[in-house]
Amino acid sequence: MSHTWFPQWRKHTAGEVVAPDETLPLGQTVVMGVQHAVAMFGATVLMPLLMGLDPNLAILLSGIGTLLFFLVTGGRVPSYLGSSAAFVGVVIAVTGFSGQGLNPNLSVALGGVIACGLLYTLIGFVVMKSGTRWIERLMPPVVTGAVVMAIGLNLAPIAVKSVSASSFDSWMAVMTVLCIGLVAVFTRGMVQRLLILIGLILAWTLYAVLTNGLGLGKPVDFSPVAQAAWFGLPHFTAPTFSGQAVMLIAPVAVILVAENLGHLKAVAGMTGRNMDPYIGRAFVGDGLATMLSGAVGGSGVTTYAENIGVMAVTKVYSTLVFVAASVIAMLLGFSPKFGALIHTIPGPVIGGASIVVFGLIAVAGARIWVQHRVDLSQNGNLIMVAVTLVLGAGDFALRVGDFTLGGIGTATFGAILLNAILSRRPPTVLAADITPQEPTVSQTFPK
């Protein structure tokens, strides 16, 4: 590790790859910053809307959080922090939010977000001292994949219920899913990477034509946009602390750790730089940004795969680009007119987008298994995954006195504990899985 906290940035002179410690001309840096701000925009706006948070504040805090991450990591890790989807289910479970507008019970969830950030930060300090091997043993890919999938399945009933008020709402949700799907399949490049945002815009336009133009549903009201000021403060909310909310939301740190670790490994592979010395710093930076966000009314944040995708396409890894992106995000966060425009997105359109997003969360769990060649023919893995998915999808709750641990919490803790217990036995295969054509000895994949 370098003896100085920040690198000695040097001017990029040749080659198509711009290293993390290289700089581009100011104009190019700003343009690249705009591209990264656009890349994070879709998810960073959608997640707060699903939880009833102020999207203006979420955008502002994503910029501030990214700057904080830049300072803590010494400007050595190219990453952008945005609203994390892992918080959606637990925030909704704690607050009972289901609808549009601001969440009236948000305060109690914010205490849990702060607790999650604190746990995440402490894990970061431990990693700075001891490395990441213990995390990989406690939460191997079979566990993280199961927990991520359980979160997505836990959210499925919420998405379906949000678009079931009328037949028009249901069909509009279907059209939103179709718009996003068409963008995902039939576009390329940056447009494809913004599939949620572009799909939302298309569905939003279709909704306006059907309602404002043809009178088939509740029309979109654009008057708040005209009345809103160009510049102003977002809506802040003070946190309150509840033991039940803390115990339900704090375990999300497990997901953030696994997610951030995976992202850092991906960045290391793309840049050819060893990021292991900065993993602990990255966890601390992300944890502190989450605590700051929860303290004023925002969601927990995480490193964004969308921005890693932009780096993979552009081959520009300069960390100073993310400083530019964070400044752009903060400027947008201070615009009430921008926030009012976001709030005109109809409920059925948001609901349709949430069906896609929640499904993608579930599929991301399966992707973890595929990428790491998890062997589900082993009894220990099979039982752990089966139980975790049912606990999460069924929202299985455990009550001890006045405290209730919800489905995501029981799925997370259950996966970790079951894996710790069942992985101590030699791998075997369930007899029901053995056919006359198959060998009776299970094939284990290389780690």
N, C-alpha and C positions, 0 to 999 in steps of 0.2 A: 504494500500500500504506500502511496506517496506520502512524503513528510509534510506536505502542505494540504490544507483542507480543500481548497479549490484548485483545479488544474490550471496550468498556464496555457490559456487558449491561444492557438496560433491560426493564422489566416490559411484557409483552404486554397491550395494552389493548383493541384492537378488531380485527375482521376474523378470517377463518378461517385465514389463513396466519400461522404463527409463524416469524419470521425466525431465522437462525442466531445472531444477537446479541440475541435476546429471551429472556425467562424466563417460565416458567409457575409457578403455585403449587406448593409442595413436593409435595403429594399427587399432583397431575397429572403432575409430572415423574417421580415414582417409578412411577406406573402406566405411563407411556409407556416408561420404562426397562425394566419387566418385559416389555412387548410386544416391544421390540427384542431383549431377551435370548432370548425364546422364538423370535423369527424366525431368529436365528443358530443356534439350538440343534441343529436337525437335521443340517446339514452339518458343524458344528464337532465334533459327536460322531461322526458316521459316518466322516469322513476319518481320524481317529486309529485307529478300529477297523480300517479297511482296511489301515493301515500297521503295526499292532501297537503303537501308542502308548497311554499311559495317558489315557483320555478325561477323567478328573478334571483332570489336569495341562493338557490342551488347553483346557478350559473356563477354568481359572484364568489361563492365559497369554493367552487371548483378552481377558479383562478387563484384565490388566496391560498388554497390547499396545495396547488401545484407549486407556487412560489415557496411555500414552507418546505415542501418535499425537496425542492431544488437546493435550499439552504442546508437542510439537514444532511442530504447526501453529498454535499460539497460540489454540486453541479456535475457529478460524474455519472448519474443514471438518467438516461433520456426516457422520461415517462410523464404522462398526464394523469391527474387524478380527477375523477368524476363521480357522480352519484352511483352507489353500488346497488345492483338488483338484489343482492343477498339480504337487504334490510326490508324489502317490500312486505314479505309475508309476516315477519315478526312485528313490524310497526302496525300493520293492519290488525293483527291478532290482539295487540295490546290496546289499541285505540278503538277498535270496532268500526273503523272508517269504511264507508262504502258509498261513494258518490263523487260529485264534483265540488270544486271550491277548496277552501282551506279546512284542514282537519281540526275540529274544535277540541279534540282531546290529545293534540300533538304533544303537549308539554310532558306528559308522563313517559312517552316514548323517547323523548330527548335524553332523559336521565339514563335510559338503557343504552342509547347510542354513545354517550360519554363513557359509560362503563366498558363498553365494547372497545372503544378507542384506547382506554387505559390498559385493558388486558392486552391488546394488540401491541401497545408501546412497551409494556413489560416483557412480552415475548421478544420484541426487537432487541432490548437490552441483553436478554439472556443469549440470543443468537450472536450478538457482538462479542460475547465472552466465550461461547462454547461451540459456535457453528450451527449448522442446520441438520446434522445427522439425526439428532433426537426427534426432530419434527417429522422427518421422513420415516422414522420407525413408528412413531405414534400415529401418524396419519398417512399411510401409504396410499397410492392411487385408488385402490379398491375402496377405501374409506371415503376419501374426498369425492370420488365419483358418485358413490351412493348418497352422500349428504347433499351434493349439488342437485342430483336428480330428485331427491325427496323434497327439496325446496320448491322446485318447479311444479311437481305434482301437488304439493300443498296449496299452491296458488291457483290451480286450475278451477276449483269451484268459484273462487272470487271473480275470475275473468268471465266465466259463463253467466253468473248471476248479474253482473253489471250490464249485460246486453239483453236481458230477458224481460225488460219492462213491457215491450210491445213487439209486434211482428216486424214493424219498420226498423226498430232498433236492432233486432236480431239479423235482419237481412243486410242492414248497413254494416254490421260487424263482419258479416261474411264478405261483403264487398271490400272492406278494409283489408282483411286477410288476403284477398285476391290481389289487391293493388300492391301490397308488400311483396307477395310471392312473385308477381310479374316483374317487379323491379329487381328482385333477387336473382331471377333466372335469365332475364332477357336484356340486362344491362351489363356494362363492364366498367372497370376502373373506379374512379372516385364516386360516381353515381351509385354503383353497386355497393360500395362500402357505406354509403348513406341510405341504405335500403329502408330503414325504419322511418327516417325523416322524409325521404322522397315519397314513400308509400303513404305516410300520414297526409302529406300535402295533396296528393292525388285524391285520396278518400275524402279529405276535407272539402276539396273543390266539388267532388261529386255530391256530397251531402248538401252543400250550399245550392247547387243546381236543383236538386230534388225538393228541397224545403223552401228556400227563398224564391226560387223560380217557379216550381210546380206546386207548391203548397202541400207536399205530402207528409210533412212532419214539423217539428218545432224549428223555426228558422234561426239562423245564426244572427246574433245581435252584435253588430260592429260598433255600436255607439260608445261603449266603454273605451275602445281603442282611440276614437276621435277625442274623447274627453281627457284621456290620460296625458300626463306631462312627459316630456322627452327625458328629463333627468329627475331623479329622486331616490329616496331610500327604499329598499325592499321591506317586507314585513318580517320583523324579528319576533321570536317567541322564546321566553325563558324556560329552562327545564325544571322539572320536579322529579324527585327520586322515589321510586317504588321498588321494593324488593322483588316483586313478581316480574315487573318489567325488566329489571336489571338481569335477573336470571334467565329470562327468555331471549333477550337481545344480545347480551354479552357473548354467548357462544358463537355468534356470527364471526367473531375474530378468527375462529378455526377456518372458515371459508376464505376470509381475506388473506390469511397467511398462505394457504394453499394456492390461491389465485395469484398473489403477488410473487410468490416463489416461482411459479410457472412462467409468469411474464418476464421475470428477470433472467431466467434460463434462456427464454426465447431471444431476449435482447442480446444476451451474451453470445449466443450462436450467430446472430446477424452481424454484430459488430466485430466479432473476433476478440473481444475484450473479456477478461476475467472479472465477472461482477460479484463473485463470492465474497470478497472483502467488504462489499457495500450492502449485502443483503440485510444485515442487522440494522444499518442506518435507514434503509428503505422501509423496513417495518416500523421503525420509530417515527419516521417522517409521515407515513400514512396514518399511523395511530394518532399522532398529535393533530394532524389535519382533521381526522374524524372527531376527536374531542372538541376542537375549535368549532367545527360545523354543528355538532350537537348542542353546544353551549349557547348558540344564538338562533336555533330553529331550523337547521339544515339536516340533511341526511348524512349517514356515514359515506365515506368516499373510498375509492380503490383505484389502482392503476388500470388503464383502459386498453383492452386488446385492439380497439378501433384505431388508436393512435400508433400502436405497434404495427398494425397493418399499413398505415400510411408510411411509416419509416421503411418497411420492407419494400414498398413500391418505389419510393423516392430515393432510397439509399442515403438520406440525410439524417444523421443521428446527432447533430450538434445540440447539446443541451440548452444552448441559448435560444433556440427556436421555441422551446417550451416556456421560456420567460415571456417571449412575445405573445404566445398563445394565451398565457394566463392574464396578461394585461388586457388583451382583447375581450376575454371572458368577463373581467371585472367591469369594463366599460358597458357591456351589455347588461350586466347585473344591476347597474345603476339607472336603467331606463324603464320606468313604469309603463311606457307605451309598448315596449317590447313584451313585458309581462302580460299586459292586457290582451295583446294579440295572441299569446299562447293560451290564455284562458278562454278564447273563443272556439278552441277545438272542441267539437261536440262529444258528449259522453259515449255514444255508440262507436265513434271513431277511436277514441282512447281505449274502449273496451276491446275492439277488434285488434288493435295493436298489442294490447296486453295478452291476448290469446297467443299471438305469435311470440312475444317476448318470454312469457312464462314457459311456453313449449320449448323455446331455444335454451332456456336455463336447464330444463330437464334433459334435453339432448346433449348439452354440454357435459353432463355427468357421464353419459355413455361414451362420449368422445374421449374423456379421460381414460376410461377403461381400454378403449381401442388403442389409443396412443401408447399406453404403457403395457399392453398385452396382458391385461388382467385375466387370470384363469378362473372362470366361474364354474368350472367342473370340480373344483376343490370344495369339499363340504363346508369348510369354515367360511370361505368367501361367499358361497351360495346362501348359507343361512343368514349371515350378517347382512347381505344385500337385501334379501327377501324381507327380513324383519324391518330394516331401515325404511324401505320404500312404503310398506304398509303403515308404519308409524307416522311417516310424513304425509302420505296421501290421505290417510284417514284422520289426520289431525288428532292423534292419540294423546291425551292429556293425563298427567299424573298429579294427583292432589295430595299435599301433605299439610294438613291444617288449613290455614287461609292461603297458602301458596299453591299456585298451579303452574306446572311446567307444560307448555303447549307442544303441539306436534313437531315443530321444527327443532325445538330443544330436545325432546325425547329421541328424535331421530338422530340428532348429532351426537349426543352423549351415548345413546345406545350403540351407534356404529363404532365409536371409539372403544367402548368397553367390550362389546362382543368380539371385535377384532383382536383386542388384547388377550381375551380368554381363549377364543377358538383357534387363533393362529399358532398356539403352542403345541397343537397336535400335528402329527404328520399328515400331509395332504391325502385325502381319499376322495372317492367318487360315489355319489348316491347310486344305489343299486338300480333304481328306476331309470337312470340315465344310460345304463349299459345295454346295448343291443347285441345280438349274435354277430353282427358285422363289425362291431367296434371292439378294440382291445379292452381288456379289463383293468389295465393300469392307466391312470390318468396321465396326460401329457402336460407337464408344467412348462410355461413359457419362460424364457430368460428374463431376469430382472433388469 
